[in-house]
Amino acid sequence: MSVLVDSSIWIEYFRGSRGHDELDLLIEEDLVVVNDLILAELIPALHLRRQRKLIGLMREIARPPLDTDWDDIVQMQILCLRHGINKVGIPDLMIAQHAIQNGLELYSQDKHFALLARHVPLVLH
């Protein structure tokens, strides 16, 4: 199963933080995917740091189509609020929806995805 790697993982990976052997393994096994939203979160900072080669490599990663179903996003937000899961932003709901729609595991350090996965069919890596 392909793994949608969230920006929180990439940021720590680019910083050289320890404990990202898992991402190295996923990259080696060609299981990593991203989407345009995640790239939009990452590329501006990479651009300012003049990381052109890295930007090029990030753009080569497979990107399943990001088809936003706004009714689904609204329902997920209602579900979050009903269960006391506050401050889940629309971009993160879009990322969760993208993973669910495309049958992807989501690899993230953001804790609200774990809370959300209790109520929707979001598979976490």
N, C-alpha and C positions, 0 to 999 in steps of 0.2 A: 504494500500500500504506500502510495506517495505521501509525503509529509510536507504540509504547508508550514514554512518556518516564519514565525512572526518577527517583527522588527526588534522586539526585546531580546531575542536570542542573537540576532545578527549584531546588534550594538555591542553586546558583551563579547561576542566573538571577535569583532574588529578591534576591540580594546585589548585583546590578548588575554582576557580573563581565563583563569584556570577552569577546568571541568567541562570543556566543550569537545571532548573526544567524541561524544555522541554525534555532534554536528559533522565532524570530520568523517565519521563512519557513514553517515547518511549521504554526504557529498560523494564519497568514494563509491557507494553503491548506487549512485544516480537516482536517489529517492526524493531529493529536495525539489520543491516547487515554491514559487512566490506568486504574488499577484501585483497588479499595478498600484494598488493602494499601499501595499508594503513598500514597494519601490519608491513611491512618492514620499514616504516617510524617511527613507534612507538616503536617497540620491542627493538631495540638497546639501546635506552635511558632507557627504563624500566629495561633492563638486567644490565646496568651499575649501576642502583640504587638498584639492587638486589630485584626487584619486581616480584619474581617468581610466586607468587599466582596470581597477576594481569595479568602477561603474559599468564598463563594458562586460566584465565577467558576470555581474549581477543581471544584466539585461539578457544574457545568454541562458539563464536558468528558465526551465519550462514554466509557462504561465497559463494555467487553465483559465478559460473565459470567466470573467467576473460579471455575472448577470445579477444585478441587485433586484431583489423582489421586495419592494418597499412595504407591502402588506405583511410579509414575513418579518421584516425588521421591526415594524410596529408591534406585532404579536410577541416577538422576543422581548422587546422593551417592556411591554405590559407584564409579561411573565416574570421578568426580573424584578419589577417594582412590586408585584404581588408577593414575591418571596423575599423581599427586603434586600435585594441585590441592587444597590444604588450606584450611581456614577459610572455606569457602563456606557461609554461613548458610542455614537453611531459608527465611527470607523471600526471599532472592535466588534460591534454587532455584524457589520458587513463582512469582516474577516471570518467570524464564526459561521455566518450563513454560507459563505463561499466554501468553507471546509465541508459543511454538511451537504451542500448541493453536489459537490464533486467527489464525495466519498473519500475525503482526505483526512488524515490525522493532523491535528494542530499541535505544533511545538511552540510553546510560549512560556515565559516566566510570569505573565500577568495572572494574578490570583483570581480575578473575576471570571476568567475562562473556566477554571475549575468549578466555581459556583454555578455558572451557567450550564455546564455539562451535566449537572444533577437534574436539569429540567428539560433539556433538549438533547437530541441525538448527536451531540458533539463528541468526537473521539479525540482524546488528548494523547499526545506522544509522551 
